[in-house]
Amino acid sequence: MSLPLLNQVPAGGMTVLAGDVGGTKTNLAIYQVTPQGIKMAQSARYASAEYKSLTSILQHFLSDYDLPKPHRISLGVAGPVLNGKVDLTNLSWVLDQSAIARDMGVEKVVLINDLEAMAYGLAGLQPEDFLTIHAGQEKAVGNMAIIAPGTGLGEAGLYWDGKAYFPFPTEGGHCDFSPRTDLDMDLCKYLQLSGGVVSWEKVAAGPAVTSIYTFLRDVKKKEEPSWLTEQLALEKDDSAVISQAALHNKAAICVETMDLFIRYIARETSNLVLKMKATGGVFLGGGIPPKIAPLLMKEAFYRHFMDCDRMQHMLEGVPIQIIKNDKTGLLGAAYYGAYGEW
C-alpha cells in the first residue's frame, strides 16, 4: 500500500514513542527511524484503567525499560481529536497534546484518532497479517475503509487519489442503529431504556455481546443453562464467555447472540463500504474480529454484507479482510510520527 511521505527523516535518524491508546489497553513502543525505514526497539502493554493518566503510563514505560527521552511522541487515541485535544470515548481521560509535551519534556507531540493510526499501519503489514473473508476483484482499486469492533466501534477511511492512500478518521460508530426486523426493533427499544440513543456501537462493539445476550435471556426468555449461569458469575468478561460458548456450539442462547452480533457487524460494514465507495477493500480490525474469526468466515457474514439496496454489483468486487496483527495501530502511529505533516 502506498502512503504519502510528507516529512523527511533527518540523516542521523530519530526516535518516536508511539502509542495506541484505548479504553481497555494502551500499547506503547519506541521506534528507531532512519531514512531507510522504521524499526521497533521496545514495546509494552498497559491496562489503561489502572493508571490515573496517560502521562503516567508514558513515564512508567520509559522508566521500566530505562529508555531515553524520545524525539517525538505520536499517539493514536480512541476518540475525535479536535485542536490537539481529545476526550476519550470509553475512558475518563481528557488528553491535550501540548500538556503531554510539557509534562514529558518533548517538543513534538501529536494525537491522531486510533482508527486513523490503524489505517496508516496497513502500509506496514504483510500478507500473513490478514485473513480473507472475501477475495473480491483481483487488483481492486479505489478508496478503502476500516471498521474495528473493540471496546467501542471505530471506523475510518482511506481516500485514493490515484497514486497514494490518505487515511482519515470518522465517528461513524456513533451513527444511529437501523433496525430491520421485529427482533431488531425489540432490541432497539430494550437498549433505549438504559442508554438513550442506540448507535451502531451499542450493537456491534464488544459490550454489545452482553447486551444482546441479556435481551434474549430477560426479554425473549431464552434458556440460560445452569453451567453457563455459574461460568458468567465466575468470569469478569461476559462477552468472552458468550462468544466462546457460541464458537463451540455449547449453548443455543450464545449461538443466537453471536448470530445477531455478526449480522450487525456485517450490516454496518456494508454501510461503511457504500458511504466511502470503498471499492479498494474493507478491513475488520480491533480486538474482536481475530478472536471470532471462525464466525466471521462463515457464509452468514458475507450474506448479510451483501444484503443491501441495489448495490450488490459494487459490493461483490470489494475485498474483505480481517487484520490479525494487534500492533497495526501502534505501527501506524509510529509511521505518522515519523513521516506525517504536523
N, C-alpha and C positions, 0 to 999 in steps of 0.2 A: 504494500500500500504506500502511495506517495503522499507525504505531508509537507507543507511548506516549511523551509528552514529560514526563519526570519532574522535570527541573530547569529553572528559569527562567534565561534568559541575562541577565546584567547589562545595564542600559540602555546603558552605554558599550561593550559588546561585550568580546571576549577573543580570544586566540589559542590554538589547540590544535595541538600537534605530534602528528600521527597516524602510526602505523606498521603495516605488515603484514609480520610477521617470520616467514620460513620457512627451511627447511633449505637452500634454494638461493639465494634472494634476499631482500633487505629493501627494501621500498618505504616511503619516508618523504614526508611533506608537511606544510606549515604551512597551516592553515585559519584564515581570519578568520570569527569567529562573531558575528553580531548578532541582535537579536530577529527580524529578517526572514529569517534562514537562515544557511547556511554556504557559504563560497566558498574554493576552493583558491587560495593565493597563490604557492606554490613547491613543487616536488616533485623527487625524485631516487631513483635505484635503485642499490643496492649489492649486491655479491656477498658473501653472509653469511660464507662460509668464509674470506674474505680478511682478516677482522678478528678480533682476539683477544676482543672483547666487543661487546655491543650498545651499551653506553655509548660506546665508541669510535666507532661508526657515527653515533650521535646527535650527538656533539661535532663530528665531521667535517662532518656535514650543516649544522649551524648556522654553522660556520666557513667552509665552502665558499661559502655564499651570503650571508655577513655578516648573519645573521638574529639578532634579539634573543631573549632567553630567553622561551619561551612561558609562558602562564599555566597550562596543563595539558598533560600528556603521556598519550596513550591509545594502547595498543599491542595489536594482535591478534597472538597468538603461537601457533605450531604445537605444541600440547601441552595437557594438562589443567592449568588454573590452580587451585591449592589454597592457600588462605590467602595469596594475593598472591604466590605463588611458582610457578615452572614449570621443569621440566627438559625442554628442547626435545627432541622425539621424534627428530628426524633431524639434530641438530646438538649438539655437545658444549658447550652453554651452559646454565648454571643462572641464571635471572633472578629477581630479587627486587624488587618494586616500591618497597619502602622504600629499598633500596640505590640504585636508579636515581634516586629523588627526592633522596637525599643527594648523590650524585655530580653530578647535573645542577643542583642548587640550585633545584629546582622542587617546591613543596609538594604539588601534586596529581598523582599518577601512578597509572595503573591498567593492569593487564594483563587482557585477556579472550582467550578462545580465538579462533583465527583464523577458524574457521567461524561462530562466534557473530558476529564482526565482519562477515563476509560476509553473514550474514542481516540484520543491521542495514543494510548497504549497499544491499540490494534496494530500500529505500524511495527511494533517490536515483537509480535508473536510469530510463532512457527506453525506449520500445518498440524503438528501434533497437539497444539493448544486448543483445537476445535473438535467438536462433534457435529456432524452434519445431519440435520433433520430432513432437509430437502435440498438437493443439489442445485435446482433451478437451472437457469440458462447458462450455458458454458460461456465464460468470459463476460459475465454480466457487468454492465457499466451503469453509472448514474449515482444519484445520492444513496447514502446508506443510513441505517438507523440502529440504535441500541435500546433495548428495554431490559431493565435489571431489577427483578424482584428480589428484595432482601428484607431488611428491617422496614424499609419503605419501598416505593416503586419509582425507580429512576428512569428517565427517558432522555435521549439525546439524538442529534442528527449529525451527519457529515455531508456537507454540500460539495458536490463535484463540479469543478469549473472547466473540466476537460483535460486538465493537467495534474491537479492535486486535490486532495480532500481537505476541507476546512471544517473541523468539528465545532459544534455549537450546542449549548445546553438548552433544556426546556424544563418546564414543571408540569408536563403533560399528565403525570401520575395523579395530579390533584384535580383533573377534569372529572365531570360527573360520570358516574357509572351509568350505563344504558341497559337496563334490564330488558329481556326479550320475552321470557316465558312467565307463566304464572308463578313458578317456583322462584324465578329471579325477582319478581315483584314482591313476593312474600319476604325473601331475604333482605331486599332493599328496605322494606318497611321495618323489619326487625332491627337492622343496623341504624336506621334513623332514630330509633328510640333512645339509643345510647350515644350516638356520635354525630347527630345532625346531618350535615351534607355527606352523602355517600359517594365518594370518589372511587376511581379505579384502584387506588392504593388500598382501599378498605376491602377489596375482594380479590386482589391479585398480588399482594405482598405477604411476607411471612406471617404476621399476626392474623391475616385473613383465614388461614387454615383453621385456627382455633375458633374464630368467629363463625365460620361456616359449619364446623362440627357442632358447636353449641346450638346453633339454629336447628340443625337436623335432629339433634337429640331432644332439645327442650320444646321446640315449636312443632316439629313434624313427628315427634315421638318415635324416632328411630331407636332401635335397641342398642344399648351400650353393654357389651359383655362384662361380666364381673372382673375378669382378669385385666381388662382394659381400664376399668374404674380404678383398680389398685395401682396399675402402672402410671396412670395420669396423676395420681396422688403422690407417687414417689418421685417422679421426674420433674425437673424445672421447666423443660421445654416441651409443652404440649404439642406444638406443631411437629416437632421431630418424631414424637411417639406416634402421632396420627399418620404422618406420611410414611414412616417405616412399616406400620401395620398395613397400609394400603399397598406398598411395594411388594409385600409378602402375602397379600390377599388373606389377611388374618381376621378382618372384621368388615362386614358389609358397610357399616356406617362410615368407616375410614375410607373405603374404596369410593363411596358416593361423594364424600367430602373432597377427595382429590380429583375425582372426575369433574366436579364443578370448578375447582381451583384451576385445573388445566384448561378447561373451556374458557374461563375468564382471561387467563393469560393469553390464550390463542386469539381471542377476540380483540383484545387491546393491542396485541402485536400486529394484527391485521389493520386495525385502525391507524396505528402509527405509520405503517408502511404506506397506506393510502394518503395520509396527510403529508408525509415527506416525499412522496413519489420515490420511494427508496428502491428503485429497480436494481441498484448495485448490491443489495443484500441487507438482511436484518440479523442482528446478533442478540442472543439472550445471555446477559451477563448477570453479575450479582452472586450472592452466596447460595441461592436456592437452586437454579437450573442444573448445575452439575450434580447436586445431591438427588434430584428427582429425574435425572436424565432418562432412565428406563420408561418413565411415564410420558415424558415429552416426545420420546422417539416412537411411541405407539401411533397408530393410524388416527386416533381421535383428535390429537392436537392439530395435525395438518388439515383434517376435515373441517374443524371449527375455524381454523385460519382462513380457509378458502370460502367460508360461508358469509360472503359479503354481498353488497348491492352492485351487481352488474360489472364488476371489475376483476372477475376471475381470470380473464385473459392476461391481465397485467400481473396479478399475484403469482400465477403459476410459474413465471420465469424468475421469481425472486429467490435467491439462495437464503436458507435459514440455517444458522449455526449457533451452537452453544459454546460459549467461551469457558474453557476448563481452567485456565490459568487465573488463580485468585490474586495474582500480583499485577494484573493488567492496569488497574487504576494507578497503582504506585509507579509503574513504568511510564505511564502517560504523564503523571505529574512531573517526573524527572525530565522527560522529553520537553515539556513546556518550560520547565525551569531553565533548561539548557538553551533552548532554541526559540522560545516564544518571544513575541514583541511586547515587552512590558517594562 
